[in-house]
Amino acid sequence: MNIYIYVTLLLIAALLSTRLMKVLKLPNVTGYIITGIIMGPFVFGAIFNPDTVYTTPKDGQSIGVVYDYVNQIKWLSEVALGFIAFSIGTSFKKAVLKTVGKRVVIITILEALGGSICVFLALLTTHFIVPEHMNWELVLTLSAIASATAPAATLMVIKQYRAKGKLVDTLLPVVALDDAVALILFAVLFQIASGLASGGELSVYKMLAKPLIEITISVGVGVVLGLLISFINRFFKSRNNKLVLCIFTVFASLGLYLLFKEQWMGGFELSSLLTCMCAGAIYTNMSKDSDRTLDVLDRFTSPIYMMFFVISGASLDLRVFMDKSGLIVLTIALVYIIFRVSGKYIGAYTGAAITKCDPEVRKYLGLTLVPQAGVAIGLATSANKLFYEVGLFEASTMVVAIILTSTLIYELIGPLVSKFALKKAGCIPVEE
């Protein structure tokens, strides 16, 4: 078997999983992640190469040909993340922002911060109990990721049951803004975590000034790229050519991210996600025909997103569950899930109460924000890469293991909880 045959098997298995998920009435993303786990180095790899010796994740050694194949195609994950962030940015149209008003902005900020703060306090307690497994870098990173929400599962329920009402009218713009808040919050907290992970003496520059500079440069580069493709866009009429400009933006963001990491460029750890998001926001507001281009982009990126989730599942290092630390990972994942959901609910309820929303919005909005998938997995993947580069092998495997474990649970219960909330709020007809 070679890498092309392996990728072929991944694609076929992922496509077949969608049929099974349809029968089970679960989101396709759940099937993609499970497919990745099964086709990864610890299940399919063990069958294909039974002589593989499985060692601890701390040694960083290769554990078979499938493990090597997964590492070789991981660059697709970074590209997929870029497109996800770019798409999030395109939701920031002036007309939309004027329509949603301050009410939705306040609710979004409070529910996103609510999830992060509750997870931070819970994991901080865990840090003092088992500091060898829950370091500060992991606490900050997971707290930032906790703010993200996956709207796909909730939107699927809304579409399936034709839900309508005040809760739906509030929910839709909130989930559109939610991931943008998550990217910004992650950019801040992860830059601090990066400074801690890199070692050395901490200073005001490393803790505050450098992260602020990196975020500013990330936004600035995104704005410049957005303006550039908006200007060039005027000279092309074909949607295919306009699509090339969007692809150019994502790859340019990733390339500049790596360029700025070089010491001669200052050694800055930019946020390629924030750069892509800003570029998308500028493009959609500066180009009159951006909607036509984005429609083509959605079709182009569908298989890339599928591979992203499959690779994420295949990257789950099951060795982390094979010793005594496995119970700790599961416990931390459970703590993460409980306190994230609690924080989201409290934040959404508080925001809805402050902005004087109707009672059904206050009571049930938080329950519709339970699912978490794409952006959260992407942020965990970014953290995994950096932690591995600086030698924090346990943290690199744990962050992915915790997020993927929680994602599987969220995607299983999320649609059911969303349906319950929408029905209780009167958005789904009684006969449904």
N, C-alpha and C positions, 0 to 999 in steps of 0.2 A: 504494500500500500504506500502511496505517495501523498503529499499534501493536497493535491488537486482531487484525488479520490476521496480524501477525508472531508474536504469542504463540500463535495458533492453529497456525501452521506449526511452531513449536517443539514444541508438545505432540504433534502428529501425528508429526513426525520422531522424537521421543524414544520414543514408543510403538512405532513401526516398528523402531527400533534394538534393542528388547528381543528381537524375533524373530530378528534376525541374531545377537545375542549368544548366544541359546539354541543356535543351530546351531554357533557357534564355541566353545560351552561356556565363555563368559566372563561375569563378573558384569555385571548391568545397569548398574551405575554407570559401567563403562567405556564402554558405548554412549551413556550420557547425556553424558559429557564430550566424546566424539568428535562427537556430534551438535551440541553447543554450539560446538565449534571450526568445524565445517563451516557451521553456520547463523550464525556470528558475522560481524563487520564485515570480516574479512580474506579470507573465501572467498565466502559467499553475498552479503555486502555489496559485494564487488568486482564480482560478476556483476550484481547488481541495480543498482548505481550505478558503472559502469565509469569514469566521469570523475573519480572520487575521487582526490585527490592524497595519497599516503601520505607523511607526514613522520615525523620522529623522535619517539619517545614522550616526549621531554623538553619539547616545546612545549605539550603539554596541550590542543591544539586538537581540535575535532570533526572526524571524518574520514568523514562520511556519515550518512545517515539511520538505518542499522542500528546504527551506533555509538551514536547518540542513544537509540534504542529500548532497547538493552541497559542503558544508564545509567539510563533511566527505571524499569526493572523490577528494578534491583539491590536495592531495599528488600526484595524477597522473600527475598533471601539472608540478610539480617539476621534476618528473622522465622524462617526455617528454622533458623538457628543457635540461636536462642532455644529452639525446640522440641527440637532435638537435645540441648542442654545440660539442659533440663528432663527429658527421657527418661533421660539418664545419671543424674541425681539420683534418679530413682524406683527405680533398681537398688540403692540403699543402704538396704535394709530391715534392721531390727534382726536379724530371724531369719537373713537371709542373711549378715550380717556376723559373727554368732556362729558360723555353720556353717563359713565359710571359714577363720576363725582367723588366727593370726599368720603361719602358713606362707605363705599366699597373699599377705598384705599385704607381707611381706618380699620375696617374689619380684617382685611388681608394682613396688614402689618401686625395686628394684635394676635391673630390666630397663628401666624408664622412664628412670632416671638414666643408665644405661649408654649408651642411644642418644643422649641429650643431650650427655653428656660427650665421647663419641667424635667426634660431629659438631662440637662446639665446638672441640676441639683441632685437627681437620682444617681447619675454616674459619678458625681463628685463623692457621694457617700460610698459608692462601690470602690472608688479609688483608695479611700482610707481603709477599706476592709481587705481588698486584694490588690495592693499597689503594683505587684509584679505582673499582673495581667491587665490592669486598667491604668495606663499612664496618662499624663496630662495631654499628650498629643491625641490620644484616642478619645479622651473626654471632650476636647474641643471640636474634633472632627465630627464625631457622632452627634454632638449638640447642634452643629451647623446643618448637617444632613437632615436632622429631624424636622426642620422647617418645610422641607419639600413635600409636595402632594402630587399624586398621579391622578389627573382628572379623567383618564380614559375609562376606568371602570364605572365611575359615577355617571359620566356622559352616556355610556352604553345603556345603563338602567333608564336614564331619562328618555332616550330614544326608543328603547324597547317598549316601555309602558306609556309613551306619549305624555310624560308628566308635564304639567303646566301649573303655574302659580307663583306666589310671591317668593317662596323658597327657591325655586328654580331661577327666577329672575335675579336673585341675589347671588346664587351659587355660581352661575356661569362666568360673570366677570371676576369673581373672587379667584376661581381656579386658573383663570387666564393670567392674573397678576401674581399668583402665589409663587410659581417657580422662579419668577424674576427676583422676588424678594429673597428666595432661597439662595440663588446664585450670588447675590450681593453679600448676604450674611456669610455664606461659605467662603467667599473671597476674603472677608475680614478675619474670621476665626481661623481659617486654614493657614493664612499667612503667618499668624501668631504660632500655630502648631508647627509650621515649617521651620520657624526660627528655633523652637524648642528641640525639634527633631535633628536639626543640623548640628546641635551641640555648641560648645563654646560659651563664653560669658554672655549673659543677656544684658542688653542695654536699652535705653530709651529708643535709640535708633532702630534696633532690631525688633523691638516689641511694638512700636507705634509708627515711627517715621518711615521705615522701610516698607511695611505693609501698605501704608497710605500712598507712598510713591508708586508701588506696584499696581495698586488698584487704579490710581490716576492714569498711569501709562496704559493699562489695559483698556480703560474707557477711551482714552485719547486715540489709541491705535484703532479701536473699533469705529470711532466716529470718522476718522480719516478714511478707512476702508469703505465705510458706508457712503461717504461723499464721493469717493473715487468711482465706485461701481454705479452710483446714481448718475454721475456725469457721463460715464462711458455708455450707460444704458440708452442714452438718447440717440446714439448712432447705430443702434441695431433694432430691427423690427421682429426678427424671428424669435419665438419663445425659446427655441433650443439654444440660440446664442446668448439670450438673457440668462438661461439656466447655467451656462458656462461661467457667467460672472458670479453667480451665487456660489458655485463650486470653488471658483478662484478665491472668494472671500474666506471660506472655511479653511482651505489649505494654506492661504497666506497667514491667517491667524495662528494656525498650528506652527508654521514655519517661523514666524516672528517670536512666538512663545519660546521655541528652542534657541533662537538667535539671542534673545535677551538673557538667556541663562548663561551664555558665555561670559567669562570674566572680563574680557575686553569691552563688553557691552554693559558691565556693571553687576553681572551675576543676579539679575532680578528674576524672581519667580512669578511671572505674570499669570493672570487667569485667562486662558484661551476661551473659556466659556463666556466670561464677561465681555471679552472682545467681540466674539461672534454675536452675542445678544445685542450689543450696542450697534454693530454693523447692520443687523437685521432691522432694528428700530429706525435707523437713519434711512435705510433703503426703502422701507415700506411707506415712509412719510415723504420722501423726496421723489419717488417714481410713481407717476400716475397709473401706470399699467402693471404695478407690482403684483396685483391679485392673479393675473393670468400667468405670470411667471411662477408664483408660489404654488399654483395648482399643479403645474408640471413638476415642480420640485418635490411636492408631496408624493407623487407617483414614483419619482426617481429614488427617493430615500426609503421607501417601504422595505425593500429587501435588505438595505443597509441596517435599518432598525432591527429587523428580524435577526440578522447575524449578530448584532450588538447584544441582544438578550441571550442568544444561544452561547456566545463566547463568554458572557458574564456567568452563565450557569456552569460552563466548562471550567472556568477559572476558580470556582469554589473549591478550595483545598480541603477535601474531606479528611485529611490527616489531622486537622485541628480537632475533629470529633473523636479521634481514635485513642486518645489517652485521657488522663484525668482532667485535662483542660477543656475537654469537650463539654462536660457538664457546666463549667464556668461560662463558656461561650453561649450555651443555650439559656443559662440563667440571665446573662447580660442582655441577650436578645429579647427575653421576656420582659425584663425591666424596661428596656428601650421601647417596646411596643406599648406597654401599659401607660407609661408616663408621657409618651408622645401623644397618644390618643387623648389622655386626660388634659394635657396642655393645649392641644388643638381645640378641644371642646370648650375649655374655660376661656381661651382667647377669643374664639368665635362668639361665644355667649356674651362676653364683656363688650366686644366691639359692636354687636347687634344692639345691646342695651344702651350703650353710649349714643349710638346714632338713631335710637328710638325706632328700631325695626319692629315689625309685628311679632306677637308672642310665638307663633309657629316657626318663624325664622330664628329667633333666639334659642328655642329649645332644640331644634333639629339640624341647624346648619353645621355644627361641629361634627355630627355623626356622618355627614356626607363627605367629610374631608379625611376619612380614615385611610383610603388606599394610598400606596406609595410604591413607585416602580422606577420608570425611566431615568429621571434626573437624579434620584437618590442613588441608583446603581452607578450612574456615571460619575457622581461625585466620590463615591466609595472607590471606584476604579482609579480615579486620579490620586486619591489618598494612598491607595495600595502601592501605586508606582513610586511615589516619593518616599514612603516609609521603607520600601525595599531598597531604594538607592542609598539611603543613609544607614542601612543595616538594622532597621527595626523590623526584623522578619516576623516576629509574633504579632506585632501591631498591624503589619501589612496584610497578614492572612485573616486576622480577627475582624478587621473593619469590613472586609468583603463578606466573611462568613455571617456576621451579625446582620448586615443589611440584606443579604440574599435570603437568610432565614426569615427575617421579619417580612420581607417582600412577599414570599410565598404565602405566609399567613395572612397578610393584608389582602392579597389578591383573591384568597379563598373566602374571607369573611367580608371584605369591603363591599362587593355588590349586594350582598344580603342586608348589610347594615344600611346601605344607601336606600335600598328599596323600602326597608322598614321606616326610615326617616321620612322619605317622600310620601309614603302612604299615610303616616301619622299626621303629616302636615297638610293632608288633603290634596296633594298634587297628583295622586294617582286615583282614577275613578274606582269606586267601591267594587264594581263588577270585576276589575282586574285582580 
